[in-house]
Every structure is written in C-alpha cells, then in structure tokens.
Amino acid sequence: MTEAVTAPSSAAEHNPFIQMQRRFNIAADLLGLEKGLREILVTPSQEMTISIPVKLDNGQLRVFTGYRVQHSIARGPAKGGIRYSPDVNLDEVRALAAWMTWKCAVVNVPFGGGKGGVICDPRRMSIGEKERLTRRYTSGLLDLLGPERDVPAPDMNTGEREMAWIMDTYSLHRRSTCTAIVTGKPVGLGGSLGRTEATGLGVAFVVRESLKHVGLPATGCRVAIQGAGNVGSYAGLFLQEMGHRVVAISDMYGAILNSAGLDMPKVREWLKEHGRLEGFPGAEPISNAELLECECEVLIPAATEGQITSQNAERIQAKVIVEGANGPTTASADAILERRGVFVVPDILANAGGVTVSYFEWVQDRMGYFWDKQDVFDREERVLVEAFNSIAEAAQRYGTNARIGAYCVAMDRVAYCLKIRGIYA
Ligand code: NAD
C-alpha cells in the first residue's frame, strides 16, 4: 500500500526534503494524524544560519555560512551530525535533521533530531583553517548546543578531530569539561569503544534479521555493497564473519566483483594501502551502476543519496536491500521495488546502529563510567533486533512496506510525546 509509480528521475526525485515528506505523508495518512499535529511534526522546531568569519593561512579573512537545524526536541535533545561540504544547503540539512528524529525514535533512544552543515571545501583547507572554522562555528551555536539541548556528531568530512575541537570550545566557554556535548569523540576523550564499527555492525545485524524475515538462508548469501567506507567495509567484514559472501564492493572510482567471494579483511588492507579498490587482485572491475544490478541476494547501498531510482530499480536483482547510507533509494524507486517483491530495510533502521552507540557514548559520558566493546555490541544488537521486530509488526498492522512501517513507528512515538507534553501557549 504505497503511492503509485511516478514520473522518472526529476529534481524532486533527488530533493531529500521532498523525499522525506513523501514518506511522511503516506505514514501520516495510515496513522490518521490530525492536520495540526502533522504540521508540527514536519516543521523544523528551530533553524539557525550563521556567518563564520575565518582568518585563512594567507592572512585573508573569509566568511563561511553554517547551519544548525533542530527538527524536533519532543523526545529529548536534538541529535545529529555536522557536515562540511561545498554544496550543503538548508533543505538538505532540514531533511537530514528530520531523518534523525525518525531514526532516534525508531531505535527508541531518548533524542530528537538535528543536523548541521557548513558550506566549505575541506579538501582545500589546512588543518589550522578547519580548526578555526570549527571553533568559530561552535561558538556561534553556543546558545543552541548542550548535552541536554543539542548534541552534534560527525558527518560527511568531519570526524573525531572536529568533535574534540567542538568539545574543547564548548567546555572552555562553559568553564568546565563537558564530554557529553558531542559524540564520535576519540576514545580516551569520552568516546565509546565500538563506535567506529557500530554502523556497519548494525547493518550486518539488520541483514541477519531480514534474511530470517524473508526466509532466505542464514549463511551463504551473496552480498553486494556500494561504498567501501566506514559503513560498507565494516558491514562486509561482519557479514563475511557471519558466513556470507561479499561478491562485489565499490568506491567512488568503480567497483570490483568476484562471484566466489572477496576476502573482506584483505579488501580493507588493500584500501588502507592504496586508497582505492582498483587493482585488487583476483577481482573483475565493474562499474558502480553494474554493482547495483549484479546477481546477489543482498544489496547494501552504503555510499550516498539517490542511488536507487526510477531509472534502475527495475533491474535490481537483490531480494533484500539494507540501506547503509542515508536516503539511497528514492520514493519512486520504493514503489517499483515493492511491486517487484524486494524487501527494503530503510536507512532510519538499517544504519541506526551508529546513533544507538552515539547514545551509549552520551550515557557513558554522563555516568563517567565506560563499558567494554562486547558490552557495547551486545546492547546495540538488542536495540536493533527490537527495532526490527517493531517495524515488521507495524508494516503488517498497517499493510505497508518496512519503510513506511518504520515511519509509522517513529512518527507515532514522536506524536505521543508531543501530545502528552501538550502545546505551551
Ligand atoms: P565514508 O566516507 O567512510 O565512505 C563512503 C564510501 O562511499 C567511500 O568508499 C566512497 O569512495 C564511496 N562513494 C562515495 N560516493 C560514491 C558514489 N557516488 N558511488 C559509489 N561509491 C561512492 O562514509 P561512511 O561513514 O561509510 O558513510 C556512508 C553513508 O552512510 C553516508 O550516506 C552516511 O551519511 C551514512 N551513515 C554513516 C554513518 C556512520 O556512522 N559512518 C551512520 C549513519 C549513516
């Protein structure tokens, strides 16, 4: 029970905010949400655009533009990453912030959703310039941020180093060390063991549950992975450990295929040494487009948005798609895949292992007591299995697919909090 297949690829098919709204509207209809509540749920609660003056290494001053959007704080502090990119824009940040609200609600962690971005090209900036940019951006957001208000994390082109700068800047202004202000920090500075692997491991847990759900074997399935970064390469590693065969994997330069299975520890070593997959011994080079359409049982898009569209959904051979990336499938492709009987696990569940362990990091920071890695992994597994089951149950109850089932679970949880908190007038 989804919308009809719509016109082929268009600007709208690639606008993340429009994509989010289309899924939102279907779920809101199924939940029977009243108009006013829909409006609150879809409207970002707060948006900030700031100018960030930075002294460049050559002595010149340049003003960058930064955003922070808090989509919802109904269930807890806003949670979401900060991306540095030349083409980040407010619509994209809004969509990503809303996704975070739904993602946190799907795994039932007590966070709302937020996202940040700065228009810059980090590849053309020195470490010093990035540090000054990060610190000034943080100081511009001081009134918004806080461990009980808004807790950023890494996203595209930001990582542990930037999180350490944010934590330090915030702490200096507050005159006390506050590790819980950001997650994704280095271990030793309040970071959590297992956070690095968490998203890929979560994808592997979700693949395992999906195979069980659709009646495919628990071992020996062929897996194709788009994206050999943090998410894709760890997902491949854990799936190989679970007894599956990673037959194809790609990076932004192209893909490699070996139907007998690629050795994931060796693939990761090769990548570390060479920086790209090209030339990996014993594998055939194929294109990224071919990877998406190759023969496999499981496809994991773990690179970027808008990869499975109305243009290629018809040719995808996988029986199960588990979305490691955010927004890899467009709403038009959803309808085609559903008609063809492909089981799609949406991003807001499939890659939620990351935010789940970010939540564990925040909890550990606030306790000042840290868990061992196995403890983190065991807790993550429990959260994801429970979330998977609640989504499968919702999909059945509402007669819809897993994506809309996930939106129903998430929106219902956020709407419940809004209703019992009431509207302060
Ligand atoms: P990453 O930068 O470590 O890896 C991205 C990989 O995708 C690289 O191998 C890159 O070469 C490849 N890639 C980029 N563009 C591509 C393209 N057009 N075609 C094919 N390959 C391409 O990033 P990551 O942390 O692994 O994140 C991947 C995705 O997962 C993103 O959508 C991100 O938002 C999402 N995600 C990441 C996390 C996390 O914890 N890292 C959590 C949730 C969601």
Residues whose N, C-alpha, C, O or C-beta is under 5 A from the ligand:
A	BS01	NAD	T199 G227 A228 G229 N230 V231 G232 S250 D251 M252 N288 A302 A303 T304 G324 A325 N326 N351 G354
